[in-house]
Each structure stands twice: as C-alpha cells, then as structure tokens.
Amino acid sequence: MTGKLKISGLAVLFLTAAVLGVPLAGDETAFERSLERQFNYPPPEPQPKEVADMGEGQVRDAEYFSKFPEFDKSYSPKTRSQAQQLAAKLRLEARGLTHEAFVLRVAEIAALAGNAHTSVGENAFRKNTPRLPVRLYPFSDGLFVLYAKPELSDLLGARIDAIDGTPVDQIFARLAKFRSGIEAYRRRQLIPVLESPALLYAAGLSTSRASLLLTGINTAGQRFERRVEAEQRDRSAWVSQTARLLYPEGLKDTGMVSFLKKSPSEPVYLHSVEKLFWLESLPLRGFYIGMAHNGNADEEPMQAFLARAKAALERERPGYVVLDMRMNGGGDYTTTYAFARALPALQPDGNIYVLTSPWTFSAAITTVAALKQAGGERVKIVGEPVGDRLDFWAEGNSFALPNAFLLVHYSTGRHIYDGPCTDRATCYWLNERYPVRVKTLAPGIHAPLSFQHYRAGRDPAMEAILQYERPMP
C-alpha cells in the first residue's frame, strides 16, 4: 500500500513514542525503523531453495509456507486456525499435487483471511500454466473476448456464457474460495483462471488440462460453441493487467489482435495506452486528470505530474474537473494525499467528479476518500463502486515460493476510513498523519461500463457528467 517513506510528523512521533516507546528526540530514522518492524516485517528465513524435482520443490515450498498464517494479521482466530490446518495438510500432500493444484491450495489458504490484500500474486494465475490465446474482460452486461490470436479473431467481441458446459456465474461462485475481497473485485482477479484449462481442471471445472469449450453469443447475435486449445506459458511469459485490456491494440507484443481499433473518436479514458498519467481539456470548459497509479511511473515522477496538473488548473480555471481513478490499482497514498486534499481549493467554484470502478483499489481508495472528505458535496463519485471495503488490511510483505513460482502477500496494518481505528497494535500508524474519514464512497452517479457502450466508443460516466454540466435550456 505504501513504499519506503521519510517521515517528519511530530504528531506521529509523539503518538508512537507514547504507545510503543519509540525515541522522542526527533529521530525520524528511528521512527521509520519502528514502522518497518511493526508493519513491514520480513518473511521468515531461510527461504526455500529452488530444486529440479517439482514434487520435492513443492514439499519445500509447502514447509516454508506453513508459517504464513502466523505472519498475516487479518485472519480472525477461527480463520487462522483453519488456514493452519489446511497448510499442514498441504505439507503432507504437496509432493503428489500438480502445479495448478498446488497454486490453488495456496490461494485458498490466503483467501481464508477474508481480506483482498492477503492473496497470491497476480502472476500466479497468468504464468507457468497453459492459457487460452484469448483475453476476457468483465463488463456490466457479461464477460466478453477483447483480444485473440488472429486465427481466433472470429471470437472477438463474443460474449462467453459458459465454459466446458458450466455457466460463467457458477464458475465464479466455485472459484470464490481462491480469492478474497468484494465480489466485483474478486471476479476481476479470477478472470485469468477462466482462461487456464489446467487451473480449471484442478478446481474440478474443466474436463481437459489443454483446452476449453467456450459457449456464448458472437457479434452477429448467433449462439456458438468453440473448443480452444491452450498455449503453454512459462515463467517468462509476457502479461498485462486485465484492467488495461480495454485499450485498443495494447497487446501487440503478444501477437494478439484487439476487438477495438484505434480511432480519433475514442473516449478520453482510452487516449493514453502508453502512459499512466495524463491531462486533457474536456467539453464545456472541463479538465481531465487521468491517474492510473499512485506513485512514480516510467514516463514521469508522480510529483512532477501533480505539479503539472496544479499549474494547469491554476492557468485554465476550468468549469469542472474529472479525476479518473477507474484503472488505478493503488501504490503509495502518501504521494497523492496532499494533492487530493488541495484539489477542492484549486477548483473553488465548479464540481469535481471522481471516476471509480472495482479496479480502484488500495492507495487509490485512500486518495478518493481524502478528496471526498476535503470537498464534501462538491466531489461527486461517478461510475461503479471501488474495489474494497472502507475497513481493510494492507501493508505487510510477501512469502516467495520459488519452486511454485509464487508470491503470497501477508497483511499487517489495518485501515478504517468510515470510523475510528483505535487498536494501536494493528491500526496503521501513518494514517494518523494522513487522516481519512468518509461515510461512503458509493457512486452518487451510477454509470457502469457495458460492452455495448464500449463497442460504440462511448463512456457512460463521461456522458453522465456532461449531462450534469450542460446548461439548462
């Protein structure tokens, strides 16, 4: 949730000192070390070594991973006990499991915490396992094919209703135990599993480790069934976040083609496939701030971007501002907190719209909440609900399981944004310096993205904003 920080807040120092005995002499380095010990402590040593035999490697990984439930603080006493029992069982059975069965068993143990940050790394479901040469995306009206290899281009734009005869909704329900979080976010994280016949086979949802039968409706409105063979994808396979599949022609390096093609008339949120930050003017004297990450990016440091945004707002004095956080999965909330709190003053007269979706997660939620708290009713949330609750666990570190090629994240610091967090042993201390308190982040203007909007080059969220801003006749 946050990166390494240089802290200068005396209030935090005194609070921490009173509770935990951290030095009071203004020693910021000592505070950093205390914060690190409490919330970013490392996984156990020694870590397992990688070996050639897969079965032996999984035994070593399972032995090491058996300590995981002790490191994550988000488990309840009941779920920690359940996780420990499953981890002990995994140690006994690891040698005889397929790679995919091992991955799912580890994912299930992490998901028992009931906390979205406590999970296997994203690549666990996307690499080192056979995967169909198609990419699926969840819209409000179903699951659709947005990318495919050229020989499967007739599937582009198809809605997938069932896989190997099981309706998609039932598949998601049966996979729920492998990924925690609210339903919409969990589904998005599980989509790569639906593209992996071997993972679905390990979950008892496929009849083959090498192919899947896709059933649905194509772009001509006709029902189809198509068996698609998977490609083996090793540890070096190129991957992309599912959220960014919306960009046309964004997966050229994979040999896949996209359903949408680049167009001068495409909506503003699709203008910047190469960058995570960008600024644009909007109709009716509006101003757009696209922010797909909370932290530095290859193209620009975050603070440089925010300085550009501030200067543009002061120069242009727009009638309204749109902050698009729909593809922002988090990062470091300390990099954007001050800007979020200052934005209402930079835009003193008009509305501020924040676009959110289930991809809006972790530090992105903190940023949205800080802006909403600062701007009150002038800040209008548009789109779909964010990807987590307002009471969640983050921070922490990861267990590396080198033989299974897995990272498993454990969470150590609690964030409560809709009420007080009073347990100093678990509440993340840095939130005292960056306070956030909101009742809700539910969209005041509900505008989900459907496939029909997407294929027509429309953005229902921006359309709703323009309707709101358009002068009365």
N, C-alpha and C positions, 0 to 999 in steps of 0.2 A: 504494500500500500504506500509506503514511503521509502525514500532512499536514505543514504547517509546524509546527516544534517549538521550544520553548525548552528548551535542554539545560543541565543543571547537573552532570553526572557528571565528576568529576576523573579517574576512571579512563579514561574515553573521551578526555578532553582529552590526557592524557599519552600514551596509545596512539597517537592520531592525530598528535600532535606528533612522536613518535619516528619514525614511518613517513613522514609527509608534510610535516613542517616547519610545522605549524600553531602559532600562538603559545601559549606556556605560561603567560601572565600571567592565567589565569582569564578570558580574554576569550571569553565564550560566543557573542557575536555573530560573532567570527572563526571559531569552530568551525562555527556554522550556515552561514556563507558557504562554508567548505571542504566541508561535507557537500553543500551545494547544487551546488557546482561539480563534485563527483565523481559524484553520483548523480541529480541533478535538473537537469542542464544543459539549456538550452532548445534547441528545434529551430533549424535554420538560418534566416537572414534573407537577403534579404527573402522573405516568404511570397507565394505567387501571388495575383494579384488575380482577383476573380470577373468573368467576361465573359459577354455574352449568348449567344454561339455555343457550343453544347455541345461540338463537336469541338475547337475552339480551347481551350476551358476544360480539357478532359481532357488536351490536349497540355501545357498549363502545369502542371497538377497532376502529370502523369507526370514532367515535367522536374524539378520540385521533389522528388518522392518518390524519384527515383533515388538520392538521398543517404541514404535511410533505412537501408540495411544497414550503413553506417558508424557509425550512432548507436546501434544496438542491440548490447549486449554478449553476448547469449545465443546468437547464432549461433556455430556451430563454423566453423573456416576453410573447410571444404567447403561448408556450407550458406550461408555469407556469399557465397562465390563464385557459387553457384547463384542466390541472391537478386539479386546484382548483374547477372547475365546476364539474368534474367527482367525486371528493372527496365529494363535497356537495351532489351530487346525491346518492353516496354510503351511506352516513349517513341516508338518508331518506328511503333507501330500504334494509339496512343491515339485519334487523330482518327476512325478508322473504327469504333470499338467502340460498342456500345450502352452505356447507363449501367450495366446489370446486368453485362455482360461486363467492364467496367472495374472495377467493385466486386470481382468475383470474382478478377480478376487481381491486384489489390492485396492482397486477403485471402490469396491463395496465397503471395505473396512474404513477408508477415508470418509466416504459419504455418510456413514453412520453418525458422524458428528452433527449432521443437520445444518451445516454451515457451508456456504458456497465457496469460501476461500480454502477450506480444507478439502483438497482434491488431488487427483493425479494431474500432472502437467498436460497441456493441450495436445502435445505431440504423441501422447500415449495411444490415442485413437487414430492418429493420422499417419504414423510412420511404422515401419517394421512389421507390416501386416498387409495382406492383399487388399486392394481398394479399387472400386469401380472407376473407370475413366470418365466419370460424370461428377458434377458437383451440385448439391441440392441446397436450396435456400427456403426458409420458412416465411411465408407471407401470411397476412391475416386471413386469406382465403385458401390456404393449403400449402403443400410442400411442392416446389417446382424445380425443374432442371434448368440451371442458368449457364452451365458450362459442360462441354462434352468433347471428346476426341472427334475429329472430322467424320470418321466412319459411323459415328452415333449422332450426327447432327440432326437427324430427324426427331430425336428426343428433346431437343432444345425447346424450352417453353412448355414442356409437358407437365401436367400435374400428376404426382405419384400418390396413388391412393392406398396401395398395398405392396408389400414386399414378401415374396415367397408365400403368398396367399393370406398373410396376416395384415389387417388394416393398420395404417401408419399410427393412428391414435393408440391402438393396442400395443404396438411395438414400443412406443414412448412410455406407456404405462409400465411395461415389463422391464424396461431399461432404467426406470427411475431410481432404483436402488444403487445404481453405479455412479450417480452424480447428484449432489445436493444442491439446494437453492430453490428459489421460487420457480414455479412451473415454466414460465416463458423462457427464463434464462437457462434452466436445466435442459430444456429441449434443444436450444441452440447449441449447447455444449456437446450434446449427444449426437448431433447430425452426422459427424464423421463415422460413427458406429453404424449408421444406416447405410453407409457406402462401403462397409467392410464385411464381406460374406463370412470371413473367418471369425470375426468378433461376434457377429450374429449367430453363427453356428455354436460358438462357445456359450452363448446365452440361451441356447435352445430355440432360436428363432429363425434358423435357416437350415435347409437340407443339404447345403454344399458349402465347403470352405473356399470354393474357387469361383462361384458365380451366384447371381441373384436374379430372380424373376420379378421384374417390375411391371406393375399393373396400374393403369391410370387413364387419363384423358389427354390426347395430344392437342396441338394448337388448332387443328381443324375441327375439334369438338368430338372426335371419334375415340372410342374406347380401344385400348391396345394392351397387349401382353408382350413383353420382350425380355428374353434371358440375356444378361450382360455378363461377360467374362471379366474377372478382376485382373489387375496388374499387381505383381509383387512390388512392394515399396520398401526399400531398406532404410537404414538409419540416415542416409544422406539425402533422402527424397526431398524435393522442393515442396514447401507447403505455404498456404496462405490462410489468413484468418477468414472464417466463414463470413463475418460481417462485411469484408471487403469484396466479396463475390458480386456485390451489387454493381461494381464498376465495370463498364463495358471494356472488353479487350484487356483486362488486367492480368490474365494468366497466360500471356503469350509464350513465356519461357517453358511452359509445360506442354505445348503443342495442342492445347485445348482451344476451342472457339467458344465465343460467348453468344448468348441469345440476343442481347442488345449490341448494337454497333455504335461507335462514337458518332455524336450528332451535335451540331451547333445549338440545337434547341433543347438539349437535355437539361434537366433541372439543376439548380445550383449545387446541390449536395453531391452531384457526380462530376463536378468540374475538376477535381484535383486528385486523380488516382495516384500521382507520384508523391504528393505531399500530405503531411498530417495536419498542417496549419495553413489557413489561407483567409483572405479578406476580399469582399466584393461589395459593390453597390447593388441595391435592390430597388424594384419599382416603388413609387410613392415615397421617395426620399428615405428608403430603408438602408440598413447597413448589416452585412452578414459577416459573422465570425465563425469560421469552421475550426473546430478543435477536436481532433481525433485521438489525442493522447495528452496525458498530464505529465509533462517532462520534456527534456531536450530530445530533439529529433535530428536525423542526419542532415536535413536541409537547413536547420536553424535552431539555436538555443531557445528555450521557452521564453526566457525573459526578454530576448530581442524581439520575438514575435509579439508579446504582450505590450512592449513599448511601441511597436509599430501600430498596434490596434488602438492604444490610448491616443497616440498622435493623430491618427485618422479620425477618431471620434471627436477630438477637440477641434480639428480642422474642418470637418464636414458638418458637424452638428446635425446628425440625421433625425428624421421624424420618429423613427423606431429602430430598435436593434434586435437582431436574431443571433443567438448563440447556439450553434448546432453541436450537441453532445451525443448524437444518436449512435455514432460509431466509436465512442470513447470508452475503452475498457479499463481505464484507470492509470495508475502511475504514482506520482508523488503530489499529494494535495497541497503541500506547502508551496509549491511553485505557482499555483493559481489562486490560492486563497485570497491574497491581498487584492488581486485584480477583480475577483468576484465580489468582494465587499465594496470595492470602489466603483464598480460599473454603474450603479444607480446614480451616483453623483456625476459621473461622466455623461450620463444620459438623463438629465434632470427633468425633462418635460414630457418625453414620449414613453411608450410602452417598451418593455424588454421581454422578448419571447425566448424561452429556452426549449429547444427540441430534444426530447428524450425517447429512449426505446429500451427494450430489455438488454441491449448491448451496453447501455450506460451503467457502469459498474465501478465499485471500489472508490478510488480517489475522484472519479468523475461524479459520483453521487455526492461526495463531500463538497465538491465545487458547486454543484447545482443547489445544494441545501444552503451553502453560505450565501449565494446570490439571492435565493428566495428569502432568507432571513433578513438580508440587508435591504431588499427592495420591496418587500411586502406585496401588496395587491398589484403594484405596477409590474411585477415579474409574473408572467403568465407561462405556465408549463404546457407545452403542446406536443401531441404525438401519442406515445404509449408509455405505460409505467416503467420506471427504471428497473434494473436487473437484480435488486436485492432489497431486503427489508431495511428499515431505519435503525435496527438493532442487529449488528453483525460483528463477527470476529475477523481480524485481519492480522497484519504484521507477520512475525514468525520467520521461518526458514524452511528448508526442504531436505528430505531424505533422498539421496541419489542411490538408485538400484542399478548398477552398471550392467549387470548381465541381462536384465529385462529391458534395459534402456528406458528407465522410468525415473521421473522426478515426482515426489509426493510432498505436497506442501502442508505444513502444520501451522496453525494459527494461535497467536498468543495474546493479542490485545483486543479488548472489546471497545466498540464504537456504538454509542447510543445517541441518536440525533433527534429523537422525539421525546426525550425526557432526560432526567439526570442520570449520570453514571457515577456511582458512589463508592464502589469497591476498588480501592487503590491497588490492590494486588492484581486486578485484571483489567481495569479501565486504562486505556492508553493515555499516558501522562501528557503527551504532546497536544492532545485535544484541549487541555487547559489553556494553551497558548493560542490555539486556533479553534475557538468555541463555535459550535453549530447547534442550533435548536430550531426545529420546524415541526409543525403538526403533521404534515403530509407532503409528499411530492407527487401525488396523483395528478395526472394532467387535468387542467381546467378546460382545455380544448382537446377532446379525444379525436385523434386523426391517425389511425393505423394505416400502414402501407400495405395495400393489396397488390397482387400480381397484376390485376387489371390496370391499376394506376401505373405501375412500373413499366409495363409494356407500352403504355400510351405516352410515356415520357412525362408523367405528371407526379407532383409531390403534394399529397393531400394536406400535409402540415403547412407548407407554404401557402397553399391555396386558402386554407382557413385563416392564416394570418392576414393575407391581402384582403380577404373579405372583411375581416375585423377592422383593418386600417382604412379601407376605402371610404371616402366621404359619403355621408348620407345624401341622396338626391334631393 
